[in-house]
């Protein structure tokens, strides 16, 4: 994931959104080694969508440092 994020930032070919679920939901939380890369991508207009059900298994929502915490029903409407 680290290399993928670096490539996105370097080449500027950014997706509209990145969905983070299961273990990847932890990447937007306090203490993540990739939080700065994810924040940089988010400032370039990429939506970071974090599945709330998976996030709650790992971290409380207060520790989320980037992205939009969403439920599946919210994502289906996007």
C-alpha positions as CSV (number, residue, x, y, z in Angstrom):
1,X,0.0,0.0,0.0
2,X,2.9,2.3,0.8
3,X,4.3,2.0,-2.7
4,X,0.9,2.4,-4.3
5,X,0.3,5.7,-2.4
6,X,3.8,6.9,-3.4
7,X,3.1,6.2,-7.1
8,X,-0.2,8.0,-7.0
9,X,1.4,11.1,-5.4
10,X,4.3,11.0,-7.9
11,X,2.4,10.5,-11.2
12,X,-0.7,12.6,-10.4
13,X,-3.0,10.0,-11.9
14,X,-5.4,10.0,-9.0
15,X,-8.6,8.0,-8.6
16,X,-11.8,9.7,-7.6
17,X,-12.0,7.5,-4.4
18,X,-10.1,5.0,-2.4
19,X,-12.2,2.6,-0.3
20,X,-10.6,1.3,2.9
21,X,-12.1,-1.8,4.5
22,X,-11.0,-4.7,6.7
23,X,-7.4,-4.2,7.9
24,X,-6.9,-1.2,5.6
25,X,-9.4,0.8,7.7
26,X,-6.6,1.2,10.3
27,X,-4.5,3.2,7.8
28,X,-6.5,6.4,8.4
29,X,-6.2,6.1,12.2
30,X,-3.9,7.9,14.6
31,X,-0.4,6.2,14.6
32,X,-0.7,4.9,11.0
33,X,2.6,4.9,9.2
34,X,0.7,6.1,6.0
35,X,-1.4,8.8,7.4
36,X,0.6,11.6,5.9
37,X,0.4,10.0,2.4
38,X,-3.3,9.5,2.8
39,X,-3.8,13.1,3.9
40,X,-1.8,14.4,0.9
41,X,-3.9,12.3,-1.4
42,X,-7.1,13.6,0.2
43,X,-6.0,17.2,-0.2
44,X,-5.7,16.5,-3.9
45,X,-9.4,15.7,-4.1
46,X,-9.4,11.9,-3.6
47,X,-12.2,10.7,-1.4
48,X,-11.0,8.3,1.2
49,X,-14.0,6.2,2.2
50,X,-13.7,4.1,5.3
51,X,-16.3,1.4,6.0
52,X,-17.5,2.1,9.6
53,X,-18.3,-1.6,10.4
54,X,-14.7,-2.6,9.7
55,X,-13.2,0.5,11.5
56,X,-15.2,-0.2,14.7
57,X,-13.5,-3.6,14.9
58,X,-10.1,-2.0,15.2
59,X,-10.2,1.6,16.3
60,X,-12.7,4.0,17.9
61,X,-13.9,6.7,15.4
62,X,-12.2,9.4,17.5
63,X,-8.8,8.1,16.2
64,X,-9.7,8.6,12.5
65,X,-7.3,11.2,11.1
66,X,-8.5,11.3,7.4
67,X,-11.3,10.2,5.2
68,X,-15.0,9.8,5.4
69,X,-16.4,7.1,7.7
70,X,-19.4,5.7,5.9
71,X,-21.9,2.8,6.2
72,X,-22.6,0.5,3.2
73,X,-25.9,2.2,2.6
74,X,-24.2,5.6,2.3
75,X,-21.6,4.2,-0.1
76,X,-24.4,2.7,-2.3
77,X,-25.8,6.2,-2.7
78,X,-22.5,7.7,-4.0
